[in-house]
Amino acid sequence: MKMVVSSVRIFNSLKPPSASLTAYSTVHSRSPSSLDCNFCRLKGGFVSSSISGSCQLRAIVRDKGKRTEDHPLVGDSTDKVDENQVMEPERDFAGTSYVPVYVMLPLDVIDMKCELVDPEGLLDQLRILRSVNVDGVMVDCWWGIVEAHTSQLYNWSGYKRLFQIVRDLGLKLQVVMSFHECGGNVGDNVHIPLPQWIREIGESNPDIYFTDREGKRNPECLTWGIDKERVLKGRTAVEVYFDYMRSFRVEFDEFFVDGVISEIEVGLGPCGELRYPSYPAKHGWRYPGIGEFQCYDKYLMKSLSKAAEIRGHSFWARGPDNAGSYNSTPHETGFFRDGGDYDSYYGRFFLNWYSQVLVDHGDRVLALANLAFEGTCIAAKGAECCMGCFHTGCQ
């Protein structure tokens, strides 16, 4: 397992006293045998944080060799200041890697009609960012907005206007391919559902969504069980994702050629993260509950049955019946307690299958992203493998 960590704290007051940029450390890990596409950022590490509650700052660490004093944000701090001005403690970045700074735009910068919201106000904010030498901005391209009503009919109009403004100001873009629902999570102040045509399919076939043991569906994103099932108007889920990414690449070719788009982040699950939706607040989960397994749609259960048959134990084609509920603690369950069933032959089989489904999904989508965005840095967000709590001696 390869792990990269980067940490930096950046001062800067953009609009006193309500807005400030501060970066905090984030850990990303991955197996060298998988998710091994065009990961420019993961080789260097990155940092995430927030600005004014609704925006986020993100910094990436480039290759060693560029000294930080080459960049205005982290260079020499000997500018003349008023003697009475209160200064932040100086942090010496001499000898460290250059740290570009990207500020995440509000989630609702583009409305459901794919129109730019308050372009004049946004322009003023972007000018402020430019004045303090921020490198660029990060923005979600929501699947539920762009391909909202009809399969393979894409509307990029609002994003095109936004990107033109960003380019004219000399800023760069990190763009997120967001294939999940926005709303109901921490920090979400808007609601952007999955495309209407997807939700219509879900009304007649709710198994396209992740499902818990009691049969509750989670429409936040599509189950990985349909990655290779042609249930989306003749297309598989990964084909839908690829067609969307390819349309984006063609539509915004000039921004790639000019280097305005510096990076693409690919959404891989709920909140854009490579994880199961194991702890949804809408289903009653509260911290620090362990969550529940989300493999009870018919497509993932078919995959589990096939895996069990290959192992010669067809009766293993079931989820654990003693793994507790959303708000259980590990020691309360027969599955996760010390010496519990997680460490039995069946438990190891199930957990290996469950985590491999996650890895395979990441491999598939990132491989196609690498094809669609060849030559561009690709990033992804990862989280836990299974429920809120999953630890075994071999995982």
C-alpha positions, 0 to 999 in steps of 0.5 A, spaced: 500 500 500 502 506 497 501 512 502 502 520 500 501 525 505 502 533 504 500 538 509 500 546 508 497 552 511 496 558 507 494 565 510 491 570 506 485 574 507 480 575 501 475 579 503 476 581 511 473 578 515 469 573 512 473 569 507 480 566 508 484 561 505 486 555 510 489 548 507 489 542 512 492 535 511 489 530 507 491 522 506 490 518 500 492 511 499 492 506 494 494 500 491 500 500 486 496 494 483 490 498 481 487 505 480 494 506 476 491 510 471 494 517 470 495 520 477 499 526 476 496 528 483 496 522 487 504 522 486 505 528 489 499 529 494 494 534 495 490 538 501 483 540 502 479 545 506 474 550 506 473 558 504 467 561 507 463 555 508 461 554 501 467 554 497 473 549 498 481 550 497 485 545 495 493 545 493 497 540 490 504 539 490 508 538 484 515 535 482 521 537 487 525 542 484 521 548 483 523 552 489 517 556 493 519 563 492 518 562 485 510 563 487 507 569 490 503 566 495 509 562 499 515 566 497 519 572 500 515 575 506 519 582 506 514 586 503 513 593 506 507 593 511 504 598 516 507 597 523 501 596 526 498 591 522 498 584 525 501 579 521 500 571 521 506 567 524 511 567 518 512 560 515 518 558 511 517 554 505 524 554 503 526 548 499 519 545 499 515 544 493 511 549 489 504 549 492 499 551 487 492 553 490 485 552 487 479 555 490 473 551 489 467 554 487 460 554 490 456 548 488 450 552 485 454 556 481 451 553 475 443 552 476 439 546 473 438 549 467 445 549 466 446 557 466 451 561 470 448 564 476 450 571 478 456 572 473 457 579 475 458 577 482 462 571 480 466 575 476 468 580 482 470 574 486 474 571 481 478 578 480 479 578 488 482 571 487 486 573 481 489 579 485 492 574 491 495 570 486 491 564 486 492 559 481 485 557 479 478 554 481 475 548 482 468 546 479 463 540 479 460 538 472 454 535 475 451 529 471 444 531 473 445 538 470 448 536 463 445 530 461 438 532 465 433 530 461 435 525 455 440 520 454 446 522 451 443 529 450 448 534 453 448 541 455 454 544 457 452 552 456 453 554 463 459 551 464 462 554 457 461 561 459 464 560 466 470 557 463 471 563 458 470 567 464 476 563 468 480 563 462 480 571 460 482 572 468 488 568 467 486 562 472 486 555 471 481 550 472 480 543 476 474 540 473 470 534 477 466 529 473 460 529 478 456 522 477 452 523 484 447 527 487 448 533 491 444 534 497 443 531 504 451 531 505 455 535 510 456 542 507 451 541 501 446 547 501 443 545 494 440 539 491 442 536 484 439 529 483 441 524 478 438 525 471 431 525 470 431 520 465 435 515 470 430 517 476 425 514 471 429 508 470 429 507 477 422 508 478 421 501 474 427 498 476 430 501 483 435 495 483 440 500 479 441 504 486 445 501 492 440 497 497 441 495 504 439 489 508 432 491 509 431 493 502 432 501 503 434 504 496 439 510 496 439 514 490 445 518 491 449 514 485 448 508 481 450 501 484 456 498 481 452 492 480 450 495 473 457 497 471 457 492 466 449 491 465 445 494 459 440 497 463 440 504 462 437 505 455 441 500 452 448 502 455 452 500 461 453 505 467 461 505 465 459 507 458 454 512 460 460 515 464 465 514 458 460 518 453 459 523 458 467 524 459 468 524 452 463 529 450 466 534 455 473 533 452 470 534 445 466 540 447 472 543 451 477 541 447 480 549 446 481 549 454 485 543 454 489 545 448 491 552 451 492 548 458 486 552 462 484 545 464 489 543 468 486 537 472 480 532 471 477 529 478 473 523 476 467 521 481 467 514 483 461 514 488 457 517 493 460 524 494 464 523 489 468 518 493 470 511 491 466 508 497 460 505 498 454 509 501 454 505 508 452 511 512 447 515 509 443 520 514 437 519 510 437 512 513 438 514 520 445 513 521 449 517 526 456 518 528 459 514 530 455 508 528 458 503 523 454 503 518 451 497 513 453 493 507 450 496 501 450 490 496 443 487 496 440 490 489 439 484 485 445 485 480 450 485 486 447 479 489 448 476 482 455 477 482 456 475 490 452 468 488 457 467 482 463 468 486 460 463 491 459 458 486 466 459 483 469 458 490 464 452 491 460 454 497 453 456 493 451 457 500 455 463 501 451 467 496 448 472 502 450 478 506 452 477 513 446 476 518 450 479 524 453 485 522 448 490 526 445 496 524 447 503 522 448 505 529 451 499 532 458 499 534 463 493 532 463 490 539 455 489 539 455 485 533 457 478 532 461 479 525 465 485 527 467 484 534 474 481 536 474 474 534 467 475 530 465 472 523 469 477 519 475 472 520 471 466 518 472 463 512 465 466 510 467 472 513 474 473 509 470 471 502 465 476 503 469 482 505 474 480 499 468 480 494 465 486 497 472 490 497 474 487 490 467 490 487 469 497 489 476 496 486 474 493 480 469 499 479 475 504 480 479 501 475 474 501 470 472 508 470 479 511 471 481 506 465 476 510 461 477 516 464 484 515 462 482 514 455 477 520 454 482 525 457 489 522 455 495 527 457 491 530 462 492 529 470 487 525 473 485 525 480 480 521 484 478 521 492 478 514 496 475 513 502 473 506 506 472 500 503 466 497 506 462 499 512 464 505 517 468 499 520 472 494 516 478 491 519 481 485 518 488 482 519 489 481 512 485 488 509 
